[in-house]
Amino acid sequence: MDVALFSYILVSLGRDWHLNSGEMGMLGSLALLGMAIGSAFSGSLADRFGRRTMFIWTLLLYSIASGLSGLAATAGILMLLRFLTGLLTWRW
């Protein structure tokens, strides 16, 4: 849902921040990259620390990173936060 909703605001964001197509593509792709990396490690981390514990921590950290994305002042900060939200969107 996060990736789908972000795609709707990406055009307006690019226009307001004067982003080129490469920067807009990077913003749209970083969450997917984070998801790929996070999914690769989620199973072993859940086995080590427990699924419930990992779910609680990822939900908390995802919520913080997602909330901070709304307050990002530059494209660089938003790129970092989009990567973190993707990283914390693990597939259970």
N, C-alpha and C positions, 0 to 999 in steps of 0.2 A: 504494500500500500504506500509505503514511504517513497519508493522510487517512482510510482505512478503519479503521486501528488506533486512530487518535485518537478516532474516533466512539464506540468501545467504552468508552473511559475518561472521556469527557466527562460522562456522567451522574454517575459517582462523584466526579469532580473538582468538579462544580457543587455536589454535596451537601456535600463536605468544606470547600470554600471559601465556601459560602453565596452562590453566584452566582445571579442572576436569569436568566430565559430570554433576555433581550436580550444579556447578557454571554456566555452559553453559545452563542448564535447567532453572536456576533462571533468567539469562539474557534474555532468550527467553520468559519467562512467566510474567515478571514484567510489561511489557507494557499492556498485557491482563488484569492483575489485576488492573492496573490503569484505564483502560477503563471501567471495571465493576464498580469501585467505582465512577468514574466521571460520568458515565451514570445514576447512581442512584440519583445524586444530580443536574444534568444539567437542568432538567425541572423546578424545583422550583427556581433555580438561574436565569434562563431565564425569568420566570414569574415576579420575583422580580425586576430585573435590566433591563429587555428588551432583546429580542433576538439579536437585532443588536449589542448592547453594549457588550453582552457576547460573541458573535461571534468574534468581533474585538479583545477583550482581549485574548480569547483563541487562536486565530490565532497568535497574537503577542507572547504570552508566549510559545506556542508550537514551533514556529519558533526559538526562543531563546534557548529553551531546546534541540531541535533537532540539532541546530548548535553546541551547547556546547558538545553534545554527540560525535561529530567527534573529539573533542579536549580532550576527557577524557583520563587521564594518567593511571588510575587504574580501575580494575573491579568494585570496590565499588562505585566509582564516576559514572561509566557508568550505574550501576544498579539503582542508584538514578535518574539519568537523564532519563533512559528508563521508570521508573515508572512515572515520571512527564510528559513525552510525552504521555504516555497512559492516564494519568489522564486528560490531556488537549485535548484529541481526543474524544470529546463528540459527541454523536449521536443526531442530531437535528431532 
